[in-house]
Amino acid sequence: MTALEIAISLLRNALQLGTRADGLTADSPLMGGFPEFNSLTVVGIIAGIEEQLGCEVGDTEITEDVFQTVGTLADFIESKM
């Protein structure tokens, strides 16, 4: 699975997007793009990254930049792989 596929899968689950996730691309905005996207979503995504990749994400790594688009989230996931 690629980092982008992992990002989309995590978003599908965290935001309960169902088939809406099929239209996500690297350029899809996250912050402001989904009314469901909030701090609890971020926590769920970070937990999913840690679980799927067997890594730890430090508090200082969680920045607004990571959650700008699906692509920036995928880049972050790639850096943790």
PyMOL commands that set and color helices and strands:
alter all, ss='L'
color gray80, all
select helices_A, chain A and resi 3-14+18-23+39-53+59-61+64-67+70-80
alter helices_A, ss='H'
color red, helices_A
deselect
rebuild
show_as cartoon
